[in-house]
Structure formats: structure tokens, C-alpha cells
Amino acid sequence: MKHFTSVHDVDDPQALMERALALKKLPPEALLEIGRHKTLVLLFLNPSLRTRLSTQKAGFSLGMQVMVHNAGQGWQLEFEEGNIMNGDKAEHVKEAAAVISQYADIIGVRTFPGLKDRAADYQDAILKQFMRYATVPVVSLESAIRHPLQSLADWLTITEHRPAHRPKVVLSWAPHPRPLPQAVANSFIEWMKVADVDLTVAHPEGYELAPEFHEGTAVEHDQRKALDGADFVYVKNWSSYHDYGQVKINSPEWMITPEKMSLTREGRFMHCLPVRRNVVIADAVIDHPRSLHLQQSHNRTWAAAAAIEALLQPQN
Ligand code: CP
């Protein structure tokens, strides 16, 4: 694997998911050899709690040296080609990525979308510029349009709690006061398409995702109908793709409540976090023993460990 930015970078996603589960069961001393004498540099152009700490922990667990740089602070990087750099951008990504590659065996990058210019965001230009100019593998720590480490961790979690039958998984939109990226939803759909699950996406009209992500998945505008018989209920807000970056409706009707969970097949609640209680999800659902949100955040470490191990393998 050359880079880890989406499921499409992975030759055998099922094998990667199973390797993450296997790494989770290995004794700590066995893990330490995997990344010994290797260095992981994590660049955050945007804030993070789980991605930052779980990826650092994965690196430490694999015996790596880990350096974290808040690339969104201090001087700003230039990502455009050919610009006259006489403004506030002090360094071009061309130099920055090449320099960081001298210190790192793998570079992680987190970069959120601006949610103003859909065409620009969906080019995922900042991540691609790092991939272009780095001379080492790049791992996405959430880009403008995808969050693959989260999706891999979600798949681990579903696998660990999978019923005997092919599970029904519902990705449900939920309200939120602020416009949020579509990355988690896009990525979850992409990974669930290669998992052996029956996926339904539930959202109010106007919250259709980008065609390249939602094509081929069942869409339901009646949330209660979607939840009927669900084994896993993955809840996430996203802003509009078509009226790009807008919060079109914010109806509390779409919040996940105990009454809605009663429609499921003893369904498990999932959320990538952070979550706004009693806006996205009622306390009684997230605090219920069937909620898997903490198992998901725990599995972030093992998803990252598996991706890092794969990136450390010699390239053909
Ligand atoms: N789920 C997730 O990516 O969390 P952070 O934004 O805290 O990294």
C-alpha cells in the first residue's frame, strides 16, 4: 500500500480489517518490533482529540517515534501552484512536504474542507498536494471528503458485535447546530460497500451525499422506516452537498431517541464522536449498554496500527 487515504488504496480491505483485529490481540512486546526505528509525523491543520491521540498511541504501540505538528498554527502553507507568495503564506507545501519526508517514514495529514467551494473541497487538494510532494507514504487523518481511519475502526467494531445473520446497518443523518463536513458519512458508505452488510442511508430530503459515494446504496427519507429491524444505527450529521455547506433543516425530529431505537432489532448505537448530547442523540441512548461509541474510539488505535503496518511494508 502506497498511501492510506481511502478504501481504494487498499488491495484487500477485509484482510486489513482482520489484521487490525489480530494486532489488537497480540502481546505488546510483539507489536513493538513492527515499527522499531521508524518515525511517524502527524500534521494537524485542524483540531482533533481521538485521531491525534489514537494515531500517536498506535505509533507508540508499534515501537515508533512519533512527532505531532499543529500545522494549522504558526505560519500558513501555500498549496496553490505558481502563486506569487507575497501574502501571509510563508512556505510552499512543495518544500514543507519534502522536508518533513526527511524526518518521517510516514506522514499523517488532517485537513478539513472549507465548506464554501464544493469543487475545490471535492478535489481534496491539500491532501493530494502532500501526497504529490512527500517522498514517504501519507495517511489521511481525515481529509476534506473522507475519514478512512474512522471507517476502518467502525468496521472493526461492527465485526466484533456482528450478529449471526447479515446485519442491517443504517447510517442516519441527525441534527446539529453547525455545518459539518460530509467526510465521515462519505467514508463510512465507501467502507460498508466492501463489508458484508445491508446498508441503508437515512436523511431528510436535501441532504443527499455526493453521487460517487451514495450511488448503489439504499436511501430512505423516513427515518423510522429505515430503523425498522436495524442491527447497527450509525448516527452522523452532515451539511448539504447540493446547497453546499448549508444547514438546510435542523429538525429535532431526526434526533435518535429510545423510542426510535425500540424500532430496531436490539440495535447498537454508533457515533464517531465528538457528539452533542440531546441534539444528535438522547442521553438514554448513548448511555445505554448497547451503545458502541467507546468501542469505536478504542478501535481507532487498532485501525491506525494496521494501516501504519501496511504502509511500512516495502513497496514493489
Ligand atoms: N472521530 C474523530 O475523528 O474524532 P476527532 O475529531 O477528535 O479526531
Boltz pocket constraint, residues with backbone or C-beta under 6 A from the ligand:
constraints:
  - pocket:
      binder: B
      contacts: [[A, 47], [A, 48], [A, 49], [A, 50], [A, 51], [A, 52], [A, 141], [A, 142], [A, 150], [A, 272], [A, 273], [A, 274]]
      max_distance: 6.0
